[in-house]
Amino acid sequence: MVNSIALTLDAVNNLSDALSSLVTIIGEKLASKAPDKKHPMGYGRIEYISSMIIAALVLYAGITSLVECVKKIINPSPASYTKLSIFVIGLAVVVKFFLGKYVKRQGKKVNSGALIASGSDSLFDSILSLSVFLSAIVFMVFGLSLESYVGLVISVFMIKAGIEMILSTIDDLIGHRSDPEMVKKIKDLVKEEDPVIGVYDLALFNYGPNKYYCSLHVELPDHMDVDEVDKLTRKLQYKVYKKTGIILIALGVYSYNTRDKEAGEIRRTIERKIMNHDWALQVHGFYVDTKNKSIRFDVILSFDVERDEALRVIEEEISKLYPDYKIHIVPDIDL
């Protein structure tokens, strides 16, 4: 009505937000479906797909807006703002600001990446609408038309937001390092139990926001029997779920020498030797069978070292120290 490209693009941005919200609602509904035979881990990851669709909508709106702004800069035509249009823009600024705050707060409350992204987008939109409002005031007072350039800025920020959302969602889909605070919390809960000597190889598997499965290894005294281990495993599964909401789906066991002094000396010697290397981060799951002359353990290697070469070096060093022993080494990655 007022021939304003900036205001039109603000409207396009709002329309893409409305479509994004619709996608978010559908995505949340589908993601909350109960697990079934076809998808036993549930449908939580659907939310990542909905986030990707939202990002694509924002990116598309940004690119098309950019094209229109460039056209308007090349072939300018003056706007004709009215008091009503100024009031509408001002109202839009206020509404979008409070809407953004509310949606973002709800997203954090339910740990929904899609809702948080939608709320952040609305907050930023209120700033863009404010720039449209100010450009309209400048035009009415000074007769200076800035709207095409304001629209250009809006377009650039829309494109930037779309790209960032896509990259963030791709990062979630690929999988990334687990939250160190949560890892520490789980390890501390497990280590509280008396028989547990150490906790290692902890991995968290994400199947959507707030839905994690966990696997880990515990180091236990070599005198424990299967019945004791079974009782401990069930206790730990219940405890971890109760305290964190994370399901412990796999719990492996490392046997720890407690009745053989010679085994303890061998362990300390080998650990010192291996940890002299910067690329060796940890030795665990160490067990020595002095009767059958065998040594087994895991070593965590840095991502900076070539794994096969590192393993060869360790095997050579230990073979020189204990030539009579059969050595079995498992190279672990730094989870």
C-alpha positions in Angstrom: 0.0 0.0 0.0 2.8 2.5 0.8 5.2 1.2 -1.8 7.9 0.3 0.8 10.3 -2.5 -0.1 11.7 -2.6 3.5 8.2 -3.0 4.9 7.3 -5.6 2.3 10.4 -7.6 3.1 9.6 -7.4 6.8 6.3 -8.9 5.9 8.0 -11.7 3.9 10.2 -12.4 6.9 7.1 -12.6 9.1 5.4 -14.9 6.7 8.4 -17.2 6.7 8.3 -17.2 10.5 4.7 -18.2 10.4 5.5 -21.1 8.1 8.5 -22.0 10.4 6.2 -22.0 13.4 3.8 -24.4 11.6 6.7 -26.7 10.7 7.8 -26.5 14.4 4.4 -27.6 15.6 4.2 -30.5 13.2 7.8 -31.5 14.0 7.2 -31.4 17.8 4.0 -33.5 17.4 5.8 -36.1 15.3 8.9 -36.1 17.5 6.8 -36.9 20.6 5.4 -40.2 19.1 6.1 -43.2 21.3 8.7 -45.8 20.1 7.4 -48.6 18.0 8.7 -51.8 16.3 9.9 -49.9 13.3 11.6 -47.1 15.3 12.5 -48.6 18.7 14.5 -45.5 19.7 11.6 -43.2 19.1 11.0 -40.3 16.8 12.9 -37.5 18.6 15.3 -36.9 15.7 12.4 -35.6 13.6 12.9 -32.3 15.3 16.3 -31.9 13.6 14.5 -32.4 10.3 12.0 -29.7 11.2 14.9 -27.4 12.2 16.5 -28.0 8.8 13.2 -27.1 7.0 12.9 -23.9 9.0 16.5 -23.0 8.2 15.7 -23.6 4.4 12.7 -21.3 4.6 14.6 -18.5 6.3 17.5 -18.9 3.7 15.1 -18.9 0.8 13.3 -15.8 2.1 16.6 -14.0 2.6 17.9 -14.8 -0.9 14.7 -13.7 -2.7 14.5 -10.5 -0.5 18.1 -9.7 -1.4 17.3 -9.9 -5.1 14.3 -7.6 -4.7 16.3 -5.1 -2.8 19.0 -4.9 -5.5 16.3 -4.3 -8.1 14.8 -1.5 -5.9 18.2 0.1 -5.5 18.8 0.1 -9.3 15.2 1.3 -10.1 14.1 3.4 -7.0 10.6 4.5 -6.4 9.6 6.7 -3.4 7.5 5.3 -0.6 4.4 7.1 0.7 4.2 6.3 4.4 1.0 7.2 6.4 0.4 7.6 10.1 -1.4 4.2 10.0 1.5 2.4 8.5 3.9 4.0 11.0 1.6 2.8 13.8 1.4 -0.8 12.4 5.2 -1.0 12.1 5.7 0.3 15.7 3.1 -2.2 17.0 4.9 -5.0 15.1 8.2 -4.1 16.8 6.6 -4.4 20.3 4.7 -7.6 19.5 7.6 -9.4 18.0 9.9 -8.5 20.8 7.6 -10.0 23.5 6.7 -13.0 21.3 10.4 -13.8 20.8 11.1 -13.6 24.6 8.2 -15.9 25.3 9.0 -18.5 22.7 12.7 -18.6 23.6 11.8 -19.0 27.3 9.5 -21.9 26.5 12.1 -23.5 24.2 14.7 -23.5 27.0 12.1 -24.8 29.4 11.4 -27.9 27.3 14.9 -28.1 25.8 13.7 -27.6 22.2 16.3 -26.4 19.7 13.5 -25.6 17.2 11.6 -23.4 19.6 14.7 -21.6 20.9 15.7 -20.9 17.3 12.2 -19.6 16.5 12.3 -17.3 19.6 15.7 -16.0 18.7 14.5 -15.3 15.2 11.5 -13.3 16.5 13.7 -11.3 18.8 16.0 -10.4 15.9 13.0 -9.7 13.7 11.9 -7.0 16.2 15.3 -5.3 15.7 14.8 -5.5 11.9 11.3 -4.1 12.2 12.7 -1.3 14.4 15.1 -0.4 11.6 12.2 -0.2 9.1 10.3 2.0 11.6 13.3 4.4 11.9 13.8 4.5 8.2 10.2 5.5 7.7 10.5 8.3 10.3 13.7 9.5 8.6 11.8 9.5 5.2 8.8 11.4 6.6 10.9 14.0 8.5 13.9 14.5 6.1 12.6 13.0 2.8 15.6 10.7 2.7 14.8 7.2 1.4 16.9 4.5 3.2 14.4 1.7 2.9 16.0 -0.2 0.0 19.3 -0.3 2.0 17.5 -1.3 5.2 15.8 -4.1 3.2 19.2 -5.1 2.0 20.5 -5.4 5.6 17.4 -7.4 6.5 18.1 -9.8 3.6 21.7 -10.3 4.6 20.8 -11.1 8.2 18.1 -13.5 7.1 20.6 -15.3 4.9 23.1 -15.4 7.7 20.5 -16.7 10.2 19.5 -19.5 7.7 23.0 -20.6 7.1 23.8 -20.7 10.8 20.7 -22.7 11.5 21.6 -25.2 8.8 25.1 -25.6 10.1 23.9 -26.0 13.7 21.4 -28.7 12.7 24.0 -30.6 10.6 26.3 -30.6 13.6 23.5 -32.2 15.7 22.8 -34.8 13.0 26.5 -35.7 12.6 27.0 -36.0 16.3 29.4 -34.1 18.5 31.3 -34.4 21.7 29.1 -35.0 24.7 28.4 -32.3 27.3 31.4 -32.6 29.8 29.2 -31.6 32.7 26.8 -34.4 32.1 29.6 -36.9 31.5 31.2 -35.9 34.8 27.8 -36.2 36.6 27.2 -39.7 35.3 30.8 -40.8 36.2 30.5 -39.4 39.7 27.1 -41.2 40.2 28.7 -44.5 39.1 31.9 -44.1 41.1 29.8 -43.5 44.3 29.2 -47.3 44.5 31.9 -49.0 46.6 33.0 -51.8 44.2 33.6 -49.4 41.3 37.3 -48.6 40.9 37.0 -46.5 37.7 34.6 -45.4 35.0 35.7 -45.4 31.3 34.6 -45.3 27.7 31.5 -43.3 28.5 29.5 -42.5 25.3 26.2 -40.6 25.0 23.9 -41.3 22.0 21.4 -38.7 21.1 17.9 -39.6 19.7 16.4 -36.1 19.9 16.3 -33.3 22.4 16.2 -34.6 26.0 16.5 -38.2 24.9 19.9 -39.8 25.5 21.2 -43.4 25.8 24.5 -44.1 27.5 27.1 -46.9 27.4 30.2 -47.1 29.7 32.8 -49.5 31.2 33.4 -49.9 34.9 36.5 -51.3 36.5 35.7 -53.9 39.2 37.8 -56.0 41.6 38.7 -59.4 40.1 37.1 -61.3 43.0 33.5 -60.3 42.3 31.1 -63.0 40.9 28.5 -62.6 38.2 25.6 -62.3 40.7 27.3 -59.3 42.4 28.0 -57.7 39.0 24.4 -58.2 37.9 23.1 -56.6 41.1 25.5 -53.6 40.7 24.5 -53.2 37.0 20.8 -53.0 37.7 21.4 -50.6 40.6 23.5 -48.3 38.4 20.9 -48.3 35.6 18.2 -47.3 38.0 20.3 -44.7 39.7 21.6 -43.0 36.5 18.1 -42.8 35.0 16.6 -41.5 38.3 19.2 -38.7 38.6 19.7 -37.7 35.0 16.9 -39.2 32.8 19.5 -40.9 30.7 19.1 -44.6 30.0 22.1 -46.8 30.6 21.8 -49.3 27.8 25.2 -51.0 28.0 27.6 -51.5 30.9 30.9 -53.3 30.2 33.2 -54.6 32.9 37.0 -54.5 33.3 38.6 -56.8 35.8 41.1 -55.2 38.2 44.0 -57.2 39.8 43.5 -57.1 43.6 45.3 -60.3 44.7 48.6 -60.2 42.8 51.3 -57.8 43.9 53.4 -58.6 40.8 50.5 -57.6 38.5 50.3 -54.3 40.3 54.0 -53.6 39.7 53.7 -54.5 36.0 50.7 -52.2 35.7 52.5 -49.2 37.2 55.6 -49.8 35.1 53.7 -50.0 31.8 51.4 -47.0 32.7 54.5 -44.8 33.3 56.1 -46.0 30.1 53.0 -45.3 27.9 52.1 -42.0 29.5 55.5 -40.6 28.6 54.1 -40.1 25.1 52.1 -36.8 24.6 49.6 -38.6 22.4 48.7 -41.3 25.0 45.9 -39.8 27.0 44.9 -42.6 29.3 45.5 -46.3 30.1 42.6 -48.3 31.6 41.0 -51.7 31.7 44.5 -53.1 32.7 44.7 -56.7 33.7 47.7 -59.0 34.1 47.5 -62.8 34.1 50.8 -63.8 35.6 50.0 -67.5 35.4 49.2 -67.6 31.7 51.6 -64.7 30.9 49.2 -62.3 29.3 48.7 -58.5 29.6 45.6 -56.7 28.3 44.5 -53.0 28.5 43.0 -50.1 26.6 44.9 -46.9 25.7 43.1 -43.7 24.7 45.0 -42.1 21.8 44.9 -38.4 20.7 43.3 -37.5 17.4 46.7 -35.9 16.5 48.5 -39.2 16.2 48.5 -41.9 13.5 46.8 -44.8 15.4 48.6 -47.8 13.8 52.0 -46.2 14.3 51.2 -45.3 17.9 50.0 -48.9 18.6 53.2 -50.3 17.0 55.4 -48.1 19.3 53.6 -49.2 22.4 53.7 -52.9 21.6 57.5 -52.7 20.9 58.2 -50.9 24.2 56.2 -53.3 26.3 57.5 -56.4 24.5 61.1 -55.2 25.4 60.0 -54.9 29.0 58.1 -58.2 29.2 59.2 -60.4 26.4 57.6 -63.5 27.9 54.1 -62.0 28.0 51.4 -62.0 25.3 50.2 -58.5 24.9 46.7 -57.4 23.8 46.1 -53.7 23.4 42.8 -52.0 22.4 43.3 -48.4 21.0 40.4 -46.2 22.1 39.4 -42.8 20.7 39.1 -39.7 22.9 35.3 -39.7 23.4 
